[in-house]
Amino acid sequence: MAQHPAHLPSMNSGRVILVGAGPGDPDLLTIKAARALAAADVIVHDGLVDDAILALGNPKARYISVAKQRSRHTVPQDQINALLVAEARAGHLVIRLKCGDPFIFGRGGEEAEECRADGVDVEVIPGISSAVGCAAQAMLPLTHRDASSAVSFVAGQCKGLSEQDWSGLAGKGRTLVIYMGVATANEIAEKLIADGVSPDMPVAVLERGTRQGARAIRTILTDLGDMIARDGVKSPALIVVGDVVLRSDAEDRLRALAKQAEKTL
């Protein structure tokens, strides 16, 4: 099928495109994102981006990993910003490939601001956020007419948990999705209960959503930290707090997907 040239990234001028890689499954990458990867001169990518997504890039492109781990940034953010600007000024089409969506806890806003401040043309191609992709796989609706009319996204590790005000974000008729909260799960539960959320509030932990080995585990808020330790939950994982958790068939759904994956191996 022929594509209109206006839909394709330019190869002739140096610029930066922030691309959302989605939650992990390469089939969830947008068509526009795939086209940008195929045209790239330089691909600056997160460490958690799936290899199958990286394989969609231009075979002639340079790949630069800026992998980060909790509390330890292999490449500081200011250096990443400077790298993007320098490569674009050298006349390259630079793809900044980020897990999930660039503007949801992806520091895409900081990178876009730096590019604009330095006179570098920058574009954003959104991705399916981790919250949306992982919840969909677990058949967990983040909103539901009978359970929740509002959903909020927060970070469990972002300038210190104690500095964040989550008052009113979780409770009856609301859904709270917590990114990067595995290591601080006990503190998160204590914080929410202190804010008046019921200790019996349903909670789901979505581990490695849309990827090989995905798990979805349900418990109640007061058991959150113990459950994470008991079941050996590792990042990447999301925590969903709210009555919508009871609307999912998380365990059955993920078990079926695991069996299907085994048959294809």
C-alpha positions in Angstrom: 0.0 0.0 0.0 1.5 3.3 -1.1 2.1 5.9 1.7 1.8 9.6 1.3 5.2 11.2 1.7 3.9 13.6 4.3 3.4 10.7 6.6 7.1 9.7 6.5 9.8 11.2 8.6 12.2 13.4 6.7 15.7 12.0 6.1 17.2 15.3 5.1 17.1 17.5 8.2 18.4 16.9 11.7 15.6 16.5 14.2 14.4 14.5 17.1 11.3 12.3 17.3 10.2 11.0 20.7 8.6 7.6 20.1 6.5 5.6 22.5 7.5 1.9 22.2 4.4 0.8 24.2 4.4 -1.6 27.1 6.5 -4.3 25.4 4.7 -6.3 22.8 6.0 -5.2 19.4 2.5 -5.7 17.9 1.3 -2.8 20.0 3.7 -0.3 18.4 1.9 2.3 16.3 2.3 2.3 12.5 3.7 5.8 12.6 6.3 4.7 15.2 7.4 1.8 13.0 7.8 4.1 10.0 10.0 6.5 12.1 12.2 3.6 13.3 12.6 2.4 9.7 13.9 5.9 8.7 16.1 6.6 11.7 19.8 7.5 11.5 20.3 7.2 15.3 18.1 5.3 17.8 18.5 6.3 21.4 16.6 3.7 23.4 15.6 2.7 27.0 17.0 -0.5 28.4 13.6 -2.2 28.7 12.6 -1.7 25.0 12.0 -5.2 23.6 14.6 -6.5 21.1 11.8 -7.2 18.6 11.0 -3.5 18.6 14.6 -2.5 18.2 14.8 -4.9 15.2 12.3 -2.7 13.4 14.9 0.1 13.1 16.8 1.1 10.0 19.6 -1.5 9.6 22.0 1.3 9.0 21.0 3.2 12.2 23.3 3.6 15.2 21.8 2.3 18.4 22.7 4.0 21.6 21.4 2.5 24.9 20.7 4.9 27.8 19.4 2.2 30.1 18.4 3.2 33.6 17.8 1.3 36.8 16.1 2.3 39.9 18.1 4.9 41.9 21.0 4.5 39.4 21.1 6.3 36.0 23.7 4.9 33.8 23.4 8.0 31.6 22.2 11.1 33.6 19.2 12.9 32.1 21.1 16.0 31.2 23.6 14.0 29.2 20.7 12.3 27.3 19.3 15.7 26.5 22.7 16.9 25.2 23.1 13.7 23.2 19.8 14.2 21.4 20.6 17.8 20.6 24.1 17.0 19.4 23.0 14.2 17.1 20.2 16.3 15.6 22.6 19.3 15.0 24.9 16.8 13.1 22.0 16.4 10.6 20.7 13.1 11.8 17.1 11.9 12.3 17.2 10.9 15.9 14.6 8.6 17.3 14.4 8.7 21.1 12.6 5.4 21.8 10.9 5.2 25.1 8.9 2.5 26.9 5.2 3.2 27.1 4.3 6.7 26.2 6.9 9.5 26.2 4.7 11.9 28.2 3.6 9.5 30.9 6.6 9.2 33.4 8.9 9.0 30.4 10.7 12.3 30.9 9.7 13.1 27.3 8.6 16.6 28.5 12.1 17.4 29.7 13.7 16.2 26.5 11.2 18.1 24.3 11.8 21.2 26.3 15.6 20.9 25.9 15.3 20.4 22.1 13.1 23.4 21.7 15.4 25.5 23.9 18.3 24.6 21.6 16.4 25.3 18.4 16.1 21.6 17.4 12.9 20.4 15.7 11.2 17.9 17.9 8.1 15.7 17.3 6.3 13.2 19.6 4.8 10.0 18.4 2.7 8.7 21.4 2.7 5.1 22.4 0.2 2.9 24.2 0.9 3.6 27.9 2.0 0.7 30.1 -1.1 1.2 32.3 -3.5 0.9 29.3 -1.6 -2.0 27.6 -1.0 -4.1 30.8 -4.5 -3.6 32.1 -6.0 -4.6 28.7 -4.1 -7.8 28.7 -5.3 -8.7 32.2 -8.9 -7.7 31.2 -8.9 -5.1 33.9 -10.9 -2.0 33.0 -9.4 1.1 34.5 -12.8 2.7 34.5 -16.2 1.0 34.8 -19.7 2.5 35.1 -20.4 0.4 38.2 -16.9 0.7 39.8 -14.9 3.8 38.8 -15.5 7.1 37.1 -12.0 8.4 37.4 -8.4 7.1 37.0 -5.1 8.7 38.2 -1.5 7.9 37.4 1.2 8.4 40.0 4.9 7.4 40.4 5.9 5.4 43.4 9.5 6.6 42.9 9.6 10.2 41.9 11.5 12.8 44.0 10.7 10.8 47.1 7.4 9.2 48.0 6.8 11.4 51.0 6.7 14.5 48.8 3.8 13.3 46.7 0.2 14.2 47.6 -2.2 11.4 46.7 -5.1 12.6 48.8 -8.4 11.7 47.2 -6.8 9.7 44.3 -7.8 6.3 45.6 -11.0 5.0 47.2 -14.6 4.4 46.3 -15.4 5.1 42.6 -11.8 5.8 41.7 -8.8 3.9 40.2 -5.2 4.6 41.1 -2.4 3.3 38.9 1.1 3.4 40.4 4.2 3.2 38.2 7.6 2.2 39.7 6.1 1.2 43.0 7.4 -2.3 43.6 10.3 -1.3 45.8 8.1 1.0 47.9 5.0 -1.1 48.1 4.9 -1.2 51.9 5.2 2.6 52.1 2.5 3.0 49.4 0.0 0.8 51.3 0.7 2.7 54.5 0.4 6.0 52.8 -3.0 5.2 51.2 -4.4 3.7 54.4 -3.4 6.7 56.3 -5.3 8.8 53.7 -8.4 6.9 54.5 -8.4 4.2 51.9 -9.8 0.9 53.2 -7.2 -1.7 54.0 -9.5 -4.2 52.2 -9.4 -2.2 48.9 -8.7 -4.6 46.0 -5.2 -4.3 44.5 -3.7 -5.9 41.4 0.0 -6.1 40.5 0.6 -6.3 36.7 4.1 -7.7 36.2 5.9 -7.7 32.8 2.6 -6.8 31.1 2.3 -7.8 27.4 5.7 -9.4 27.6 6.8 -13.0 27.9 6.2 -14.2 31.4 3.5 -11.6 32.2 1.7 -12.1 35.5 -1.3 -10.4 37.2 -1.8 -11.0 40.9 -4.7 -9.8 43.0 -4.7 -9.1 46.8 -5.9 -6.4 49.2 -4.2 -3.1 50.0 -3.0 -4.1 53.5 -1.3 -7.3 52.0 0.4 -5.5 49.1 3.9 -5.4 50.3 3.8 -8.9 51.7 2.4 -10.3 48.5 5.1 -8.6 46.4 7.8 -10.2 48.6 5.9 -13.6 48.8 5.5 -13.9 45.0 8.9 -12.5 44.1 7.4 -9.7 42.0 10.1 -7.8 40.0 10.0 -4.6 37.9 8.7 -3.7 35.4 5.3 -3.9 37.2 2.3 -1.7 37.8 0.1 -1.5 40.9 -3.7 -0.9 40.3 -5.8 0.1 43.3 -9.6 0.2 43.2 -12.8 -1.8 42.9 -12.1 -2.3 39.1 -9.6 -5.0 40.1 -12.6 -7.2 41.0 -13.9 -6.8 37.4 -10.9 -8.5 35.9 -10.2 -12.1 35.3 -6.5 -11.4 35.7 -5.3 -14.8 36.9 -7.4 -16.9 34.4 -6.5 -14.6 31.5 -2.7 -14.5 32.2 -2.7 -18.3 32.7 -4.3 -18.9 29.4 -1.8 -16.6 27.6 1.1 -18.4 29.3 -0.2 -21.8 28.0 -0.7 -20.3 24.5 2.9 -19.0 24.6 4.2 -22.5 25.6 2.5 -24.1 22.6 4.4 -21.7 20.2 7.8 -22.5 21.6 
